Amino acid sequence: MGAILHTLNPRYSPAQLVYILNHAEDKVLIIDPTFIPLVEGVQDQLNFLETIIIAAEKSAIPENNLNNACSYDDLLEQESSEYQWPELSEDTSSALCYTSGTTGNPKGVLYSHRSTILHAISIAGTMGFHSSSAVLPVVPMFHVNAWGVPYSALINGFTLVLPGHALDGESLYELVQQESVDCLLGVPTVWLGLLQYLEGKGLKMESVDQVLVGGSAAPYAMIKAFDEQHDAFLTHGWGMTEMSPLGTINTQTKKAMSLPTEERYQLQTKQGYPMFGVEIKTVDDDDKELPRDGEASGALKVKGPWIMHTYFKAEGPAVDDEGWFDTGDVATIHPDGCMQIVDRAKDVIKTGGEWISSIDLENAALTHENILEACVVGVPHPKWDERPLLFLITKDGNQIDKQEINDFLLEKVVKWWLPDDIIFVKELPHGATGKLLKVDLREEYKEHLMEK
């Protein structure tokens, strides 16, 4: 109808929700009954809100104090079954998403019909979707419109399976079995839970042949587990809200499948090759392009037809004079064009003038048979500027001797990368999209090494 779809993350704080709703100038809010109390608490602060639509039958809506609210079903009953579709320019705005990875207030990214369609068409072929596919995106709609997969399903005619709120291993397995799902999409933390459940029950997913991972890097152990236990190929994808989101993908090519198994697993840990239309490069501190030799690492920049130029309502462009967007990632590009994220610029650990990749150190730890989840952060050090702390969750819930872990890591990384301390925890902080919230750990432990 020419309106803009703004998918909203309900896990933001009430203050952030108020900021986003007012910044977007949202007039109509469509909510599940679950979120009625949340909206009741902030509705008087929403400057542009005119109507609240509750996605339920009237009889299922609890007593509430919402202003100008109605049932979705009641709304439909008042309308004609015929609809005159508007003719819109392809450059008309279609959707709005707000970033979750920024400091300060979230930033809005506004997509056009043109950019959305181009992205949706491209990802189907790149991911290997076809009309007979059954695809399960365990990705919330507010995470860049579920990575654009719902649009692609409509265009390409494949079956779209949505999981709802039940994201535990048992529920996901039952859904996969029931719908004969052949492709899964989600962040690594979701698949950790699923793999744990399947391993504990001795179950195998017979229909699944591809698992696409984004949001954060999938560890080597996960790639190996999906292959050996479920005959499923783990495909790394990389992108950002600012990119609609997909930028690179590491698909199941003949070249990859011809490699010896261990070499293929190592290749699969990389973020892959740019999609058609997307350009990538890495630059040094002087903005000079770095060689594609698989060794030089620098700031990753991108540009393309579905990559943002300016944040919503921003005063100036977010790209340089040549249209390149700085992703905030540190990466290296291999001679064949394969891109590998070294770290987020804000997460790379600078110690004694050298860099330590928190991602590489985490992946090294995750190859240990009793480590379920790992997180590495850099904290201040009186001599070396920053040093790494390693946070671990073990599979059996028991602590492992720290020297044993360091000896294990020493087989995979250089000695000066070893963490200055290893801390065992029951859980790690994750954001709404499944990414580790390293900023929280850095703040909590900022004095940990200064006190030693």
Residue, then its C-alpha position, 0 to 999 in steps of 0.5 A: m500500500g506504499a507504507i513502510l514496514h518497520t520491524l521492531n526489536p522488543r528486547y530493547s529497553p523501554a527508553q530505546l523503544v521510545y527513541i526508535l518509535n519516535h525517530a521513525e515517526d511510526k503511526v501504526l503499531i502491530i503487536d502480539p498480545t504478549f507485548i501489551p504491558l510493554v506498550e502500555g508503559v510507553q504509549d504516552q511518550l510516543n509522539f506519532l502513534e495513532t493506532i495499535i493493532i493487536a494480532a489476535e482475535k478479540s476474544a483472546i485479547p486481555e483487558n488493557n489500557l491501550n489507547n486507540a487499539c483494535s483487533y486485527d481480525d476485527l479490522l479485516e472484517q470491516e474491509s472489502s475482499e478486493y484491493q487496488w494495488p498502487e503503482l509505486s516507483e521502485d525507489t519508494s521506501s519499503a522497509l526500515c530497520y535499526t542497527s543493534g551493533t552501535t554504541g549510543n542510540p540505534k541508527g535507522v537504515l531505510y530500504s527501497h523496493r528496488s534494493t530489497i528486490l535485488h537483494a531477495i533475487s540474488i540471495a536465492g541463487t547464492m544460497g541455492f534455494h529453489s522452488s522445491s526447497a523448505v527453508l527455516p529461518v531461525v532469525p527474527m524479523f527485526h534482524v534485517n527482515a529475517w535476512g531478506v528470506p521472506y521476500s526471497a520465498l515469495i519471489n522464488g516460490f520455496t516453502l517458508v517455515l517460521p518457528g515462532h517463539a519455540l527455539d529450543g532444540e526439541s521444538l526446532y528438531e520436531l519442526v524440521q522433521q514435520e516440514s522436511v526442512d532442507c535449509l536452516l538459517g540462524v546465529p551460532t548460539v541457536w545451533l549450539g542448543l540444537l546440536q546439544y539436544l540432537e547429540g543427547k538424544g542420538l538423533k539425526m536430521e535426515s532432511v537438512d543438507q545446508v545450515l547457513v550461519g550469520g551474525s557471528a562466526a561459526p566455530y570449527a567444531m560446529i562445522k565439523a558436527f553438522d557434517e559428521q553427524h548430519d551430513a549437512f554443509l555449514t555455509h558462512g554468510w556475512g553482512m550487516t543491517e546497512m547491507s540489507p544484509l548479505g554481502t559475502i557467502n561461502t557456499q558449497t562449491k565443487k572446489a570446496m567439496s574436492l578438498p580434503t575434509e580438514e582443509r574444507y572445514q578450514l575453508q568453511t570457517k571463512q566468511g566467503y566470496p562477495m555476492f554479484g553486485v557487491e564489491i569489497k576491499t581492505v585498507d590500512d590506516d591511511d585508506k590505502e588498499l591492501p593486497r589480497d594475499g590472505e595475510a594483510s588485514g585492515a578495515l573492510k569496506v563495501k559498496g553495492p546496489w543494496i548497500m546503504h549510503t546514508y543513515f535514516k535522518a542523518e545529516g551527512p553520508a555514511v560512505d566516502d567520496e567513492g561510495w565505500f562504506d566502512t563496515g567496522d570489521v577487520a578482515t583479510i582477503h585471500p588471493d581467490g577473493c575469499m574474505q575472512i573476518v579477523d575481528r570487529a575493529k572494536d573487539v580486536i585486542k591491541t597488545g604491545g603494538e600487535w593485534i590479537s584476533s579475539i575470534d581466532l582465539e575463541n575458535a581455537a578454544l572451541t576445538h576442545e572437546n569439553i568447551l561449549e562456548a567461548c568469549v575473548v575480550g581485551v581488557p586494560h593491562p598496566k604494561w601491554d595496553e590490552r591483554p585477552l581474558l578468556f571466558l568459558i562455558t564447559k559442556d559438563g558444567n565443571q571447570i577445566d584446569k587452566q594450565e591444561i587449556n593453555d597447553f591445548l591453545l599453545e598447539k594452535v596459537v602463538k604463546w603471546w596470544l595466550p589469555d592472561d586469565i581464564i574465567f569459567v561462567k554459567e552463561l555469556p551475555h548475548g544480544a537480541t540477534g545472538k551476538l556476544l555482548k563483549v562490551d558488557l564483559r569489558e566494562e565489568y572486568k576492566e580492572h581485572l588485570m590492573e589489580k593483579 
